[in-house]
Amino acid sequence: MKPLVKIVIPDAGPINTLAAAGMLHLLLKPKNVRLILIQTVYDEIISRAKELAAFMESNKKRIDIVTTSICKDNTGKRLRGEPIEKGRGDLAIADFLMHFVDDVVGNAPALLLYEDKKLARLRLNEEIGENVHFITTAAYLRKLEQ
């Protein structure tokens, strides 16, 4: 059996792109893959389209949802009927990358899928462990094709 590989998706971009291209099923095609999503991203994805919610539900055993302090604060605001200010999603991503990603990944190899150029710049950040490898959604699809 192949070793577990974690795919970290800190932003909704890769999911949205794969879904728009009709290739979302390829995300979990390798049986040794486990997805890691931030709660804020998960909430955005399942609220966007029924097909995305159905995909998440049908694969929930292979998906880990991480709740950061920003995610908890956003949930509290939503429950109180308060607006979620612009930029809170980026704060949740930063919180996740700075305080959670290494613990969630552990010793497993991990791919961090991204499309946002801001995330690409973070690969130089020494705060993120050696097991996390940044890769664009397009590059991930090319590797699957090979």
CNS distance restraints for C-alpha pairs under 8 A (distance, minus, plus):
assign (resid   2 and name CA) (resid  32 and name CA) 6.23 0.50 0.50
assign (resid   3 and name CA) (resid  32 and name CA) 6.44 0.50 0.50
assign (resid   4 and name CA) (resid  32 and name CA) 4.88 0.50 0.50
assign (resid   4 and name CA) (resid  33 and name CA) 5.96 0.50 0.50
assign (resid   4 and name CA) (resid  34 and name CA) 7.26 0.50 0.50
assign (resid   4 and name CA) (resid 108 and name CA) 6.48 0.50 0.50
assign (resid   4 and name CA) (resid 109 and name CA) 7.49 0.50 0.50
assign (resid   5 and name CA) (resid  32 and name CA) 6.04 0.50 0.50
assign (resid   5 and name CA) (resid  33 and name CA) 4.93 0.50 0.50
assign (resid   5 and name CA) (resid  34 and name CA) 6.36 0.50 0.50
assign (resid   5 and name CA) (resid 108 and name CA) 6.12 0.50 0.50
assign (resid   5 and name CA) (resid 109 and name CA) 5.35 0.50 0.50
assign (resid   5 and name CA) (resid 110 and name CA) 5.58 0.50 0.50
assign (resid   5 and name CA) (resid 111 and name CA) 7.62 0.50 0.50
assign (resid   6 and name CA) (resid  33 and name CA) 5.64 0.50 0.50
assign (resid   6 and name CA) (resid  34 and name CA) 4.82 0.50 0.50
assign (resid   6 and name CA) (resid  35 and name CA) 5.80 0.50 0.50
assign (resid   6 and name CA) (resid  36 and name CA) 6.82 0.50 0.50
assign (resid   6 and name CA) (resid 105 and name CA) 6.80 0.50 0.50
assign (resid   6 and name CA) (resid 108 and name CA) 6.84 0.50 0.50
assign (resid   6 and name CA) (resid 109 and name CA) 6.41 0.50 0.50
assign (resid   6 and name CA) (resid 110 and name CA) 4.54 0.50 0.50
assign (resid   6 and name CA) (resid 111 and name CA) 6.35 0.50 0.50
assign (resid   7 and name CA) (resid  33 and name CA) 6.80 0.50 0.50
assign (resid   7 and name CA) (resid  34 and name CA) 6.09 0.50 0.50
assign (resid   7 and name CA) (resid  35 and name CA) 4.85 0.50 0.50
assign (resid   7 and name CA) (resid  36 and name CA) 5.98 0.50 0.50
assign (resid   7 and name CA) (resid 110 and name CA) 5.56 0.50 0.50
assign (resid   7 and name CA) (resid 111 and name CA) 4.83 0.50 0.50
assign (resid   7 and name CA) (resid 112 and name CA) 5.81 0.50 0.50
assign (resid   7 and name CA) (resid 113 and name CA) 6.98 0.50 0.50
assign (resid   8 and name CA) (resid  35 and name CA) 5.98 0.50 0.50
assign (resid   8 and name CA) (resid  36 and name CA) 4.64 0.50 0.50
assign (resid   8 and name CA) (resid  37 and name CA) 6.32 0.50 0.50
assign (resid   8 and name CA) (resid 110 and name CA) 6.81 0.50 0.50
assign (resid   8 and name CA) (resid 111 and name CA) 6.00 0.50 0.50
assign (resid   8 and name CA) (resid 112 and name CA) 4.56 0.50 0.50
assign (resid   8 and name CA) (resid 113 and name CA) 6.29 0.50 0.50
assign (resid   9 and name CA) (resid  14 and name CA) 7.30 0.50 0.50
assign (resid   9 and name CA) (resid  35 and name CA) 7.28 0.50 0.50
assign (resid   9 and name CA) (resid  36 and name CA) 6.07 0.50 0.50
assign (resid   9 and name CA) (resid  37 and name CA) 5.35 0.50 0.50
assign (resid   9 and name CA) (resid  38 and name CA) 7.49 0.50 0.50
assign (resid   9 and name CA) (resid 112 and name CA) 5.96 0.50 0.50
assign (resid   9 and name CA) (resid 113 and name CA) 5.51 0.50 0.50
assign (resid   9 and name CA) (resid 114 and name CA) 7.04 0.50 0.50
assign (resid  10 and name CA) (resid  36 and name CA) 7.96 0.50 0.50
assign (resid  10 and name CA) (resid  37 and name CA) 6.05 0.50 0.50
assign (resid  10 and name CA) (resid  38 and name CA) 5.99 0.50 0.50
assign (resid  10 and name CA) (resid  41 and name CA) 7.03 0.50 0.50
assign (resid  10 and name CA) (resid  93 and name CA) 5.80 0.50 0.50
assign (resid  10 and name CA) (resid  96 and name CA) 7.73 0.50 0.50
assign (resid  10 and name CA) (resid 112 and name CA) 7.59 0.50 0.50
assign (resid  10 and name CA) (resid 113 and name CA) 7.69 0.50 0.50
assign (resid  10 and name CA) (resid 114 and name CA) 7.59 0.50 0.50
assign (resid  11 and name CA) (resid  38 and name CA) 7.87 0.50 0.50
assign (resid  11 and name CA) (resid  41 and name CA) 5.95 0.50 0.50
assign (resid  11 and name CA) (resid  93 and name CA) 7.13 0.50 0.50
assign (resid  11 and name CA) (resid 114 and name CA) 7.10 0.50 0.50
assign (resid  12 and name CA) (resid  16 and name CA) 6.10 0.50 0.50
assign (resid  12 and name CA) (resid  41 and name CA) 5.60 0.50 0.50
assign (resid  12 and name CA) (resid  42 and name CA) 7.86 0.50 0.50
assign (resid  12 and name CA) (resid  44 and name CA) 7.36 0.50 0.50
assign (resid  12 and name CA) (resid  45 and name CA) 6.62 0.50 0.50
assign (resid  13 and name CA) (resid  17 and name CA) 6.04 0.50 0.50
assign (resid  13 and name CA) (resid 114 and name CA) 7.07 0.50 0.50
assign (resid  13 and name CA) (resid 115 and name CA) 6.13 0.50 0.50
assign (resid  13 and name CA) (resid 116 and name CA) 7.53 0.50 0.50
assign (resid  14 and name CA) (resid  18 and name CA) 6.10 0.50 0.50
assign (resid  14 and name CA) (resid 113 and name CA) 6.59 0.50 0.50
assign (resid  14 and name CA) (resid 114 and name CA) 6.23 0.50 0.50
assign (resid  14 and name CA) (resid 115 and name CA) 6.47 0.50 0.50
assign (resid  14 and name CA) (resid 137 and name CA) 5.75 0.50 0.50
assign (resid  15 and name CA) (resid  19 and name CA) 6.06 0.50 0.50
assign (resid  15 and name CA) (resid  24 and name CA) 6.87 0.50 0.50
assign (resid  15 and name CA) (resid  45 and name CA) 7.75 0.50 0.50
assign (resid  16 and name CA) (resid  20 and name CA) 6.04 0.50 0.50
assign (resid  16 and name CA) (resid  45 and name CA) 7.85 0.50 0.50
assign (resid  17 and name CA) (resid  21 and name CA) 6.19 0.50 0.50
assign (resid  18 and name CA) (resid  22 and name CA) 6.16 0.50 0.50
assign (resid  18 and name CA) (resid  23 and name CA) 4.90 0.50 0.50
assign (resid  18 and name CA) (resid  24 and name CA) 4.66 0.50 0.50
assign (resid  18 and name CA) (resid  27 and name CA) 7.96 0.50 0.50
assign (resid  18 and name CA) (resid 137 and name CA) 7.95 0.50 0.50
assign (resid  19 and name CA) (resid  23 and name CA) 5.83 0.50 0.50
assign (resid  19 and name CA) (resid  24 and name CA) 4.83 0.50 0.50
assign (resid  19 and name CA) (resid  52 and name CA) 7.54 0.50 0.50
assign (resid  23 and name CA) (resid  27 and name CA) 7.57 0.50 0.50
assign (resid  25 and name CA) (resid  29 and name CA) 6.43 0.50 0.50
assign (resid  26 and name CA) (resid  30 and name CA) 7.88 0.50 0.50
assign (resid  26 and name CA) (resid 141 and name CA) 7.81 0.50 0.50
assign (resid  26 and name CA) (resid 144 and name CA) 7.93 0.50 0.50
assign (resid  28 and name CA) (resid  33 and name CA) 6.14 0.50 0.50
assign (resid  28 and name CA) (resid  34 and name CA) 7.49 0.50 0.50
assign (resid  28 and name CA) (resid  35 and name CA) 7.92 0.50 0.50
assign (resid  29 and name CA) (resid  33 and name CA) 7.85 0.50 0.50
assign (resid  33 and name CA) (resid  62 and name CA) 7.53 0.50 0.50
assign (resid  34 and name CA) (resid  62 and name CA) 5.04 0.50 0.50
assign (resid  34 and name CA) (resid  63 and name CA) 5.86 0.50 0.50
assign (resid  34 and name CA) (resid  64 and name CA) 7.52 0.50 0.50
assign (resid  35 and name CA) (resid  62 and name CA) 6.25 0.50 0.50
assign (resid  35 and name CA) (resid  63 and name CA) 4.64 0.50 0.50
assign (resid  35 and name CA) (resid  64 and name CA) 6.11 0.50 0.50
assign (resid  36 and name CA) (resid  63 and name CA) 5.92 0.50 0.50
assign (resid  36 and name CA) (resid  64 and name CA) 4.87 0.50 0.50
assign (resid  36 and name CA) (resid  65 and name CA) 6.05 0.50 0.50
assign (resid  36 and name CA) (resid  66 and name CA) 7.21 0.50 0.50
assign (resid  36 and name CA) (resid 104 and name CA) 7.91 0.50 0.50
assign (resid  37 and name CA) (resid  41 and name CA) 6.51 0.50 0.50
assign (resid  37 and name CA) (resid  42 and name CA) 6.25 0.50 0.50
assign (resid  37 and name CA) (resid  63 and name CA) 7.31 0.50 0.50
assign (resid  37 and name CA) (resid  64 and name CA) 6.26 0.50 0.50
assign (resid  37 and name CA) (resid  65 and name CA) 5.01 0.50 0.50
assign (resid  37 and name CA) (resid  66 and name CA) 6.14 0.50 0.50
assign (resid  38 and name CA) (resid  42 and name CA) 6.20 0.50 0.50
assign (resid  38 and name CA) (resid  65 and name CA) 5.63 0.50 0.50
assign (resid  38 and name CA) (resid  66 and name CA) 4.81 0.50 0.50
assign (resid  38 and name CA) (resid  67 and name CA) 6.13 0.50 0.50
assign (resid  38 and name CA) (resid  68 and name CA) 7.48 0.50 0.50
assign (resid  38 and name CA) (resid  71 and name CA) 7.96 0.50 0.50
assign (resid  38 and name CA) (resid  92 and name CA) 7.69 0.50 0.50
assign (resid  38 and name CA) (resid  93 and name CA) 7.47 0.50 0.50
assign (resid  38 and name CA) (resid  96 and name CA) 7.32 0.50 0.50
assign (resid  39 and name CA) (resid  43 and name CA) 6.08 0.50 0.50
assign (resid  39 and name CA) (resid  65 and name CA) 5.62 0.50 0.50
assign (resid  39 and name CA) (resid  66 and name CA) 5.61 0.50 0.50
assign (resid  39 and name CA) (resid  67 and name CA) 5.19 0.50 0.50
assign (resid  39 and name CA) (resid  68 and name CA) 7.62 0.50 0.50
assign (resid  39 and name CA) (resid  71 and name CA) 6.25 0.50 0.50
assign (resid  40 and name CA) (resid  44 and name CA) 6.26 0.50 0.50
assign (resid  40 and name CA) (resid  67 and name CA) 7.82 0.50 0.50
assign (resid  40 and name CA) (resid  71 and name CA) 5.76 0.50 0.50
assign (resid  40 and name CA) (resid  89 and name CA) 6.78 0.50 0.50
assign (resid  40 and name CA) (resid  92 and name CA) 7.18 0.50 0.50
assign (resid  41 and name CA) (resid  45 and name CA) 6.10 0.50 0.50
assign (resid  41 and name CA) (resid  89 and name CA) 7.75 0.50 0.50
assign (resid  42 and name CA) (resid  46 and name CA) 6.22 0.50 0.50
assign (resid  42 and name CA) (resid  65 and name CA) 7.40 0.50 0.50
assign (resid  43 and name CA) (resid  47 and name CA) 6.14 0.50 0.50
assign (resid  44 and name CA) (resid  48 and name CA) 6.17 0.50 0.50
assign (resid  45 and name CA) (resid  49 and name CA) 7.18 0.50 0.50
assign (resid  45 and name CA) (resid  52 and name CA) 6.24 0.50 0.50
assign (resid  45 and name CA) (resid  53 and name CA) 6.94 0.50 0.50
assign (resid  46 and name CA) (resid  50 and name CA) 7.01 0.50 0.50
assign (resid  46 and name CA) (resid  52 and name CA) 5.62 0.50 0.50
assign (resid  46 and name CA) (resid  53 and name CA) 4.20 0.50 0.50
assign (resid  46 and name CA) (resid  56 and name CA) 7.41 0.50 0.50
assign (resid  47 and name CA) (resid  53 and name CA) 7.16 0.50 0.50
assign (resid  48 and name CA) (resid  52 and name CA) 7.28 0.50 0.50
assign (resid  49 and name CA) (resid  53 and name CA) 6.46 0.50 0.50
assign (resid  50 and name CA) (resid  54 and name CA) 6.02 0.50 0.50
assign (resid  51 and name CA) (resid  55 and name CA) 6.12 0.50 0.50
assign (resid  52 and name CA) (resid  56 and name CA) 6.21 0.50 0.50
assign (resid  53 and name CA) (resid  57 and name CA) 6.12 0.50 0.50
assign (resid  54 and name CA) (resid  58 and name CA) 6.01 0.50 0.50
assign (resid  55 and name CA) (resid  59 and name CA) 6.20 0.50 0.50
assign (resid  56 and name CA) (resid  60 and name CA) 5.70 0.50 0.50
assign (resid  56 and name CA) (resid  63 and name CA) 7.76 0.50 0.50
assign (resid  59 and name CA) (resid  63 and name CA) 6.66 0.50 0.50
assign (resid  60 and name CA) (resid  64 and name CA) 7.76 0.50 0.50
assign (resid  67 and name CA) (resid  71 and name CA) 5.63 0.50 0.50
assign (resid  67 and name CA) (resid  72 and name CA) 6.61 0.50 0.50
assign (resid  68 and name CA) (resid  72 and name CA) 6.37 0.50 0.50
assign (resid  68 and name CA) (resid  92 and name CA) 6.67 0.50 0.50
assign (resid  68 and name CA) (resid  95 and name CA) 6.60 0.50 0.50
assign (resid  68 and name CA) (resid  96 and name CA) 6.19 0.50 0.50
assign (resid  68 and name CA) (resid 100 and name CA) 7.64 0.50 0.50
assign (resid  69 and name CA) (resid  73 and name CA) 6.20 0.50 0.50
assign (resid  69 and name CA) (resid  92 and name CA) 7.78 0.50 0.50
assign (resid  69 and name CA) (resid  95 and name CA) 7.55 0.50 0.50
assign (resid  70 and name CA) (resid  74 and name CA) 6.10 0.50 0.50
assign (resid  70 and name CA) (resid  88 and name CA) 7.47 0.50 0.50
assign (resid  70 and name CA) (resid  91 and name CA) 6.84 0.50 0.50
assign (resid  70 and name CA) (resid  92 and name CA) 5.21 0.50 0.50
assign (resid  70 and name CA) (resid  95 and name CA) 7.10 0.50 0.50
assign (resid  71 and name CA) (resid  75 and name CA) 6.17 0.50 0.50
assign (resid  71 and name CA) (resid  92 and name CA) 6.22 0.50 0.50
assign (resid  72 and name CA) (resid  76 and name CA) 6.26 0.50 0.50
assign (resid  73 and name CA) (resid  77 and name CA) 6.26 0.50 0.50
assign (resid  74 and name CA) (resid  78 and name CA) 6.16 0.50 0.50
assign (resid  74 and name CA) (resid  84 and name CA) 6.43 0.50 0.50
assign (resid  74 and name CA) (resid  88 and name CA) 7.81 0.50 0.50
assign (resid  75 and name CA) (resid  79 and name CA) 6.17 0.50 0.50
assign (resid  76 and name CA) (resid  80 and name CA) 6.23 0.50 0.50
assign (resid  77 and name CA) (resid  81 and name CA) 6.18 0.50 0.50
assign (resid  77 and name CA) (resid  82 and name CA) 4.90 0.50 0.50
assign (resid  77 and name CA) (resid  83 and name CA) 6.70 0.50 0.50
assign (resid  77 and name CA) (resid  84 and name CA) 6.79 0.50 0.50
assign (resid  78 and name CA) (resid  82 and name CA) 5.64 0.50 0.50
assign (resid  78 and name CA) (resid  83 and name CA) 6.77 0.50 0.50
assign (resid  78 and name CA) (resid  84 and name CA) 7.17 0.50 0.50
assign (resid  84 and name CA) (resid  88 and name CA) 6.87 0.50 0.50
assign (resid  87 and name CA) (resid  91 and name CA) 6.41 0.50 0.50
assign (resid  88 and name CA) (resid  92 and name CA) 6.22 0.50 0.50
assign (resid  89 and name CA) (resid  93 and name CA) 6.32 0.50 0.50
assign (resid  90 and name CA) (resid  94 and name CA) 6.20 0.50 0.50
assign (resid  91 and name CA) (resid  95 and name CA) 6.02 0.50 0.50
assign (resid  92 and name CA) (resid  96 and name CA) 6.07 0.50 0.50
assign (resid  93 and name CA) (resid  97 and name CA) 6.15 0.50 0.50
assign (resid  94 and name CA) (resid  98 and name CA) 5.96 0.50 0.50
assign (resid  95 and name CA) (resid  99 and name CA) 5.81 0.50 0.50
assign (resid  95 and name CA) (resid 100 and name CA) 7.38 0.50 0.50
assign (resid  96 and name CA) (resid 100 and name CA) 4.88 0.50 0.50
assign (resid  96 and name CA) (resid 101 and name CA) 5.95 0.50 0.50
assign (resid  97 and name CA) (resid 101 and name CA) 5.23 0.50 0.50
assign (resid  97 and name CA) (resid 128 and name CA) 7.08 0.50 0.50
assign (resid  98 and name CA) (resid 127 and name CA) 6.73 0.50 0.50
assign (resid  98 and name CA) (resid 128 and name CA) 7.29 0.50 0.50
assign (resid 100 and name CA) (resid 104 and name CA) 6.20 0.50 0.50
assign (resid 101 and name CA) (resid 105 and name CA) 6.01 0.50 0.50
assign (resid 101 and name CA) (resid 128 and name CA) 7.39 0.50 0.50
assign (resid 102 and name CA) (resid 106 and name CA) 5.83 0.50 0.50
assign (resid 102 and name CA) (resid 128 and name CA) 6.69 0.50 0.50
assign (resid 102 and name CA) (resid 129 and name CA) 6.00 0.50 0.50
assign (resid 105 and name CA) (resid 109 and name CA) 7.31 0.50 0.50
assign (resid 105 and name CA) (resid 110 and name CA) 6.53 0.50 0.50
assign (resid 105 and name CA) (resid 131 and name CA) 7.58 0.50 0.50
assign (resid 105 and name CA) (resid 132 and name CA) 7.67 0.50 0.50
assign (resid 107 and name CA) (resid 131 and name CA) 6.91 0.50 0.50
assign (resid 108 and name CA) (resid 131 and name CA) 6.79 0.50 0.50
assign (resid 109 and name CA) (resid 131 and name CA) 4.97 0.50 0.50
assign (resid 109 and name CA) (resid 132 and name CA) 6.45 0.50 0.50
assign (resid 109 and name CA) (resid 133 and name CA) 7.95 0.50 0.50
assign (resid 110 and name CA) (resid 131 and name CA) 5.83 0.50 0.50
assign (resid 110 and name CA) (resid 132 and name CA) 4.76 0.50 0.50
assign (resid 110 and name CA) (resid 133 and name CA) 6.11 0.50 0.50
assign (resid 111 and name CA) (resid 132 and name CA) 5.72 0.50 0.50
assign (resid 111 and name CA) (resid 133 and name CA) 4.86 0.50 0.50
assign (resid 111 and name CA) (resid 134 and name CA) 5.80 0.50 0.50
assign (resid 111 and name CA) (resid 135 and name CA) 6.47 0.50 0.50
assign (resid 112 and name CA) (resid 132 and name CA) 6.48 0.50 0.50
assign (resid 112 and name CA) (resid 133 and name CA) 5.92 0.50 0.50
assign (resid 112 and name CA) (resid 134 and name CA) 4.74 0.50 0.50
assign (resid 112 and name CA) (resid 135 and name CA) 6.00 0.50 0.50
assign (resid 113 and name CA) (resid 134 and name CA) 6.24 0.50 0.50
assign (resid 113 and name CA) (resid 135 and name CA) 5.19 0.50 0.50
assign (resid 113 and name CA) (resid 136 and name CA) 5.34 0.50 0.50
assign (resid 113 and name CA) (resid 137 and name CA) 5.68 0.50 0.50
assign (resid 113 and name CA) (resid 140 and name CA) 7.71 0.50 0.50
assign (resid 114 and name CA) (resid 119 and name CA) 6.58 0.50 0.50
assign (resid 114 and name CA) (resid 120 and name CA) 7.18 0.50 0.50
assign (resid 114 and name CA) (resid 134 and name CA) 7.23 0.50 0.50
assign (resid 114 and name CA) (resid 135 and name CA) 6.38 0.50 0.50
assign (resid 114 and name CA) (resid 136 and name CA) 4.99 0.50 0.50
assign (resid 114 and name CA) (resid 137 and name CA) 6.18 0.50 0.50
assign (resid 115 and name CA) (resid 119 and name CA) 7.60 0.50 0.50
assign (resid 115 and name CA) (resid 120 and name CA) 7.88 0.50 0.50
assign (resid 115 and name CA) (resid 136 and name CA) 5.79 0.50 0.50
assign (resid 115 and name CA) (resid 137 and name CA) 6.63 0.50 0.50
assign (resid 116 and name CA) (resid 120 and name CA) 6.81 0.50 0.50
assign (resid 117 and name CA) (resid 121 and name CA) 6.60 0.50 0.50
assign (resid 118 and name CA) (resid 122 and name CA) 7.01 0.50 0.50
assign (resid 119 and name CA) (resid 123 and name CA) 7.31 0.50 0.50
assign (resid 120 and name CA) (resid 134 and name CA) 7.17 0.50 0.50
assign (resid 121 and name CA) (resid 125 and name CA) 7.75 0.50 0.50
assign (resid 123 and name CA) (resid 128 and name CA) 7.47 0.50 0.50
assign (resid 123 and name CA) (resid 133 and name CA) 7.84 0.50 0.50
assign (resid 123 and name CA) (resid 134 and name CA) 6.50 0.50 0.50
assign (resid 128 and name CA) (resid 132 and name CA) 7.02 0.50 0.50
assign (resid 135 and name CA) (resid 139 and name CA) 6.31 0.50 0.50
assign (resid 135 and name CA) (resid 140 and name CA) 6.50 0.50 0.50
assign (resid 136 and name CA) (resid 140 and name CA) 6.27 0.50 0.50
assign (resid 137 and name CA) (resid 141 and name CA) 6.34 0.50 0.50
assign (resid 138 and name CA) (resid 142 and name CA) 6.31 0.50 0.50
assign (resid 139 and name CA) (resid 143 and name CA) 6.25 0.50 0.50
assign (resid 140 and name CA) (resid 144 and name CA) 6.34 0.50 0.50
assign (resid 141 and name CA) (resid 145 and name CA) 6.28 0.50 0.50
assign (resid 142 and name CA) (resid 146 and name CA) 6.46 0.50 0.50
